[in-house]
Amino acid sequence: MIESVAREAPKFSSTPVSLAGAPRLTLTPQQFAADANAAKAINDWLASVDANTRVRWALENLPGPFALSSSFGAQAAVSLHLVAEADPDIPVLLIDTGYLFPETYQFVKQLEQQLGLNIQTFSSPQNVEDFEVQYGKLWEQGREGLDKYLELRKVEPMRRGLATLGTATWFAGLRRSQAESRAKLNPLEVRDGRFKVHPIFDWSDRDVYLYLKAHELPYHPLWDKGYVSIGDWHSTKALHEVDSAEELRFAGLKRECGIHGLEG
């Protein structure tokens, strides 16, 4: 058993930390999810080390194949850089709904070239024209329509992408400070039968800024226009267009798109 560590972890380090004394994990995802004590011990240790060490530990202890998901949103360069530094060949899953901002496609190309990313794009088999002929503008049809839109254009392609790549361990750049729905996020969880790692789960916006500055990484091109949470052009608003952060995406009807829980 690993004793809980109360001290706050350093957020990132330029000097590799030895994993010689790190805990080993031999549990399957199902066993890990069922063993609350083992899960707490591992998560307590992961919370005590920096994000770079979390990534390296995961690559050494968790089953492959590995993949990193990214929406290429406002601060996406942090997770992309962190994971690509540890494993340059790791597939980066991009879900292209067909409704991304032109600036997002620009950002994808910029980071692909700058970081040498192995981007794997997955989309709905139905193009946007045929989609709208069949369903109309689902994102304008209340919560039920929005849920259906997200399932068809985001969740299903992500589920298919993870399966196509045979992903056993999934990295994602979620942070507790991003939303109330993420406030209890752990560095290591199990989703849809696979391990899911959140290397920057405890980072603040300032931590993100410092990392981007230290590594000369860019924000999304729309950041300077007040877009701090960036998804599809039809469901994303800038700060000056809303009264609260909860309204930045999906007209305030919901906060999560469903990808990270893979709920349909």
ZABA-858486 format. One record per residue (C-alpha): residue in one letter; x, y, z. Coordinates in steps of 0.02 Angstrom, whole numbers. Layout:
REM ZABA-858486
+--------+--------+--------+--------+
| residu |     xx |     yy |     zz |
+--------+--------+--------+--------+
|      a |      X |      Y |      Z |
...
+--------+--------+--------+--------+
REM end
This chain:
REM ZABA-858486
+--------+--------+--------+--------+
| residu |     xx |     yy |     zz |
+--------+--------+--------+--------+
|      m |      0 |      0 |      0 |
|      i |     60 |    175 |    -43 |
|      e |     42 |    308 |     91 |
|      s |    -53 |    464 |     44 |
|      v |     58 |    613 |     10 |
|      a |    -10 |    780 |     66 |
|      r |    118 |    895 |    -15 |
|      e |     72 |    986 |   -174 |
|      a |    154 |    916 |   -330 |
|      p |    266 |   1024 |   -437 |
|      k |    170 |   1056 |   -597 |
|      f |    307 |   1017 |   -723 |
|      s |    493 |    988 |   -727 |
|      s |    631 |   1004 |   -856 |
|      t |    732 |    871 |   -765 |
|      p |    670 |    690 |   -777 |
|      v |    622 |    615 |   -609 |
|      s |    680 |    438 |   -574 |
|      l |    542 |    309 |   -574 |
|      a |    649 |    185 |   -476 |
|      g |    541 |    199 |   -321 |
|      a |    377 |    226 |   -410 |
|      p |    230 |    109 |   -378 |
|      r |    194 |    -27 |   -503 |
|      l |     21 |    -64 |   -567 |
|      t |    -24 |   -241 |   -618 |
|      l |   -213 |   -226 |   -606 |
|      t |   -326 |   -233 |   -758 |
|      p |   -441 |    -83 |   -786 |
|      q |   -586 |   -185 |   -717 |
|      q |   -487 |   -231 |   -560 |
|      f |   -427 |    -53 |   -536 |
|      a |   -604 |     15 |   -550 |
|      a |   -666 |   -111 |   -422 |
|      d |   -525 |    -85 |   -295 |
|      a |   -552 |     84 |   -214 |
|      n |   -401 |     68 |    -99 |
|      a |   -280 |     25 |   -239 |
|      a |   -350 |    164 |   -347 |
|      k |   -331 |    291 |   -207 |
|      a |   -152 |    237 |   -173 |
|      i |   -101 |    256 |   -354 |
|      n |   -193 |    421 |   -375 |
|      d |   -117 |    490 |   -215 |
|      w |     56 |    451 |   -281 |
|      l |     18 |    525 |   -452 |
|      a |    -47 |    682 |   -368 |
|      s |    121 |    700 |   -279 |
|      v |    227 |    707 |   -438 |
|      d |    237 |    825 |   -586 |
|      a |    143 |    803 |   -749 |
|      n |    296 |    744 |   -845 |
|      t |    321 |    604 |   -720 |
|      r |    138 |    555 |   -730 |
|      v |    154 |    532 |   -918 |
|      r |    315 |    432 |   -905 |
|      w |    243 |    324 |   -765 |
|      a |     88 |    288 |   -868 |
|      l |    190 |    238 |  -1021 |
|      e |    292 |    117 |   -914 |
|      n |    152 |     45 |   -808 |
|      l |     -9 |     47 |   -907 |
|      p |    -52 |    -63 |  -1055 |
|      g |    -35 |     -6 |  -1235 |
|      p |    -75 |     40 |  -1367 |
|      f |    -82 |    220 |  -1307 |
|      a |   -172 |    370 |  -1380 |
|      l |   -195 |    553 |  -1338 |
|      s |   -357 |    644 |  -1378 |
|      s |   -358 |    829 |  -1417 |
|      s |   -490 |    951 |  -1474 |
|      f |   -351 |   1073 |  -1520 |
|      g |   -437 |   1200 |  -1410 |
|      a |   -372 |   1357 |  -1328 |
|      q |   -233 |   1279 |  -1223 |
|      a |   -213 |   1112 |  -1311 |
|      a |    -28 |   1133 |  -1345 |
|      v |     14 |   1089 |  -1164 |
|      s |    -46 |    908 |  -1166 |
|      l |     12 |    883 |  -1344 |
|      h |    187 |    940 |  -1299 |
|      l |    193 |    843 |  -1135 |
|      v |    144 |    677 |  -1211 |
|      a |    236 |    697 |  -1376 |
|      e |    397 |    735 |  -1281 |
|      a |    382 |    566 |  -1195 |
|      d |    320 |    469 |  -1347 |
|      p |    334 |    560 |  -1515 |
|      d |    242 |    421 |  -1607 |
|      i |     87 |    416 |  -1497 |
|      p |    -72 |    436 |  -1602 |
|      v |   -163 |    599 |  -1572 |
|      l |   -350 |    576 |  -1597 |
|      l |   -437 |    724 |  -1675 |
|      i |   -626 |    714 |  -1695 |
|      d |   -674 |    822 |  -1844 |
|      t |   -860 |    860 |  -1833 |
|      g |   -855 |    955 |  -1997 |
|      y |   -902 |   1112 |  -1900 |
|      l |   -734 |   1163 |  -1827 |
|      f |   -678 |   1344 |  -1844 |
|      p |   -560 |   1380 |  -1991 |
|      e |   -437 |   1440 |  -1858 |
|      t |   -443 |   1269 |  -1775 |
|      y |   -389 |   1182 |  -1935 |
|      q |   -250 |   1312 |  -1947 |
|      f |   -198 |   1274 |  -1767 |
|      v |   -196 |   1087 |  -1803 |
|      k |    -75 |   1111 |  -1947 |
|      q |     34 |   1229 |  -1846 |
|      l |     53 |   1109 |  -1699 |
|      e |     71 |    957 |  -1812 |
|      q |    223 |   1038 |  -1892 |
|      q |    294 |   1116 |  -1734 |
|      l |    280 |    960 |  -1625 |
|      g |    291 |    823 |  -1758 |
|      l |    123 |    752 |  -1706 |
|      n |     52 |    586 |  -1767 |
|      i |   -126 |    649 |  -1794 |
|      q |   -263 |    522 |  -1828 |
|      t |   -427 |    604 |  -1880 |
|      f |   -596 |    522 |  -1860 |
|      s |   -763 |    591 |  -1919 |
|      s |   -943 |    543 |  -1943 |
|      p |   -964 |    441 |  -2103 |
|      q |  -1098 |    566 |  -2154 |
|      n |  -1041 |    734 |  -2225 |
|      v |  -1118 |    892 |  -2154 |
|      e |  -1232 |    922 |  -2304 |
|      d |  -1313 |    751 |  -2296 |
|      f |  -1317 |    761 |  -2107 |
|      e |  -1417 |    922 |  -2108 |
|      v |  -1535 |    858 |  -2243 |
|      q |  -1576 |    708 |  -2132 |
|      y |  -1576 |    791 |  -1960 |
|      g |  -1580 |    978 |  -1984 |
|      k |  -1477 |   1086 |  -1866 |
|      l |  -1486 |    973 |  -1715 |
|      w |  -1388 |   1094 |  -1607 |
|      e |  -1536 |   1214 |  -1621 |
|      q |  -1663 |   1083 |  -1566 |
|      g |  -1649 |   1095 |  -1377 |
|      r |  -1559 |    978 |  -1259 |
|      e |  -1623 |    821 |  -1345 |
|      g |  -1565 |    880 |  -1516 |
|      l |  -1397 |    934 |  -1448 |
|      d |  -1370 |    766 |  -1363 |
|      k |  -1407 |    677 |  -1527 |
|      y |  -1290 |    793 |  -1622 |
|      l |  -1147 |    761 |  -1501 |
|      e |  -1174 |    573 |  -1504 |
|      l |  -1171 |    566 |  -1695 |
|      r |  -1035 |    693 |  -1732 |
|      k |   -919 |    673 |  -1581 |
|      v |   -949 |    524 |  -1467 |
|      e |   -972 |    390 |  -1601 |
|      p |   -817 |    444 |  -1700 |
|      m |   -714 |    449 |  -1539 |
|      r |   -773 |    277 |  -1486 |
|      r |   -733 |    211 |  -1660 |
|      g |   -563 |    297 |  -1661 |
|      l |   -511 |    221 |  -1495 |
|      a |   -568 |     50 |  -1553 |
|      t |   -485 |     65 |  -1724 |
|      l |   -318 |    108 |  -1643 |
|      g |   -341 |    -32 |  -1515 |
|      t |   -316 |     96 |  -1376 |
|      a |   -292 |     21 |  -1203 |
|      t |   -235 |    181 |  -1116 |
|      w |   -303 |    352 |  -1162 |
|      f |   -220 |    519 |  -1116 |
|      a |   -327 |    676 |  -1108 |
|      g |   -295 |    856 |  -1056 |
|      l |   -442 |    880 |   -938 |
|      r |   -419 |    990 |   -784 |
|      r |   -520 |   1006 |   -624 |
|      s |   -525 |   1195 |   -637 |
|      q |   -610 |   1194 |   -807 |
|      a |   -786 |   1159 |   -745 |
|      e |   -888 |   1098 |   -598 |
|      s |   -917 |    935 |   -692 |
|      r |   -729 |    903 |   -684 |
|      a |   -699 |    956 |   -504 |
|      k |   -673 |    778 |   -440 |
|      l |   -564 |    720 |   -584 |
|      n |   -424 |    598 |   -539 |
|      p |   -257 |    578 |   -629 |
|      l |   -299 |    396 |   -668 |
|      e |   -474 |    332 |   -702 |
|      v |   -560 |    196 |   -802 |
|      r |   -677 |    238 |   -944 |
|      d |   -762 |    116 |  -1061 |
|      g |   -649 |    -26 |  -1006 |
|      r |   -484 |     64 |  -1032 |
|      f |   -366 |    168 |   -924 |
|      k |   -384 |    356 |   -944 |
|      v |   -243 |    470 |   -887 |
|      h |   -260 |    656 |   -848 |
|      p |    -81 |    719 |   -828 |
|      i |   -130 |    901 |   -794 |
|      f |   -287 |    866 |   -692 |
|      d |   -234 |    985 |   -552 |
|      w |   -166 |   1129 |   -658 |
|      s |   -231 |   1306 |   -649 |
|      d |   -240 |   1428 |   -794 |
|      r |    -80 |   1505 |   -727 |
|      d |      9 |   1336 |   -733 |
|      v |    -46 |   1318 |   -913 |
|      y |     17 |   1492 |   -955 |
|      l |    186 |   1460 |   -874 |
|      y |    208 |   1297 |   -969 |
|      l |    161 |   1374 |  -1136 |
|      k |    282 |   1518 |  -1103 |
|      a |    423 |   1403 |  -1046 |
|      h |    411 |   1298 |  -1203 |
|      e |    365 |   1438 |  -1324 |
|      l |    200 |   1356 |  -1368 |
|      p |     51 |   1448 |  -1444 |
|      y |   -127 |   1473 |  -1387 |
|      h |   -268 |   1441 |  -1511 |
|      p |   -282 |   1587 |  -1636 |
|      l |   -455 |   1632 |  -1568 |
|      w |   -391 |   1652 |  -1389 |
|      d |   -354 |   1836 |  -1412 |
|      k |   -532 |   1863 |  -1473 |
|      g |   -604 |   1802 |  -1309 |
|      y |   -634 |   1620 |  -1353 |
|      v |   -572 |   1521 |  -1203 |
|      s |   -671 |   1360 |  -1232 |
|      i |   -671 |   1316 |  -1415 |
|      g |   -772 |   1183 |  -1504 |
|      d |   -888 |   1193 |  -1655 |
|      w |   -919 |   1364 |  -1730 |
|      h |  -1108 |   1350 |  -1707 |
|      s |  -1099 |   1308 |  -1521 |
|      t |   -954 |   1414 |  -1458 |
|      k |   -963 |   1590 |  -1390 |
|      a |   -832 |   1716 |  -1336 |
|      l |   -824 |   1788 |  -1160 |
|      h |   -902 |   1953 |  -1212 |
|      e |  -1054 |   1861 |  -1280 |
|      v |  -1106 |   1772 |  -1119 |
|      d |  -1149 |   1811 |   -939 |
|      s |  -1060 |   1659 |   -864 |
|      a |   -928 |   1531 |   -911 |
|      e |  -1062 |   1395 |   -913 |
|      e |  -1135 |   1476 |  -1070 |
|      l |   -975 |   1472 |  -1172 |
|      r |  -1023 |   1307 |  -1253 |
|      f |  -1187 |   1227 |  -1307 |
|      a |  -1290 |   1383 |  -1263 |
|      g |  -1276 |   1335 |  -1079 |
|      l |  -1385 |   1181 |  -1105 |
|      k |  -1243 |   1067 |  -1049 |
|      r |  -1058 |   1078 |  -1011 |
|      e |   -987 |    912 |  -1071 |
|      c |   -999 |    845 |  -1248 |
|      g |   -995 |    663 |  -1192 |
|      i |   -829 |    614 |  -1269 |
|      h |   -734 |    598 |  -1107 |
|      g |   -861 |    486 |  -1024 |
|      l |   -910 |    407 |  -1190 |
|      e |  -1090 |    416 |  -1135 |
|      g |  -1205 |    406 |  -1283 |
+--------+--------+--------+--------+
REM end
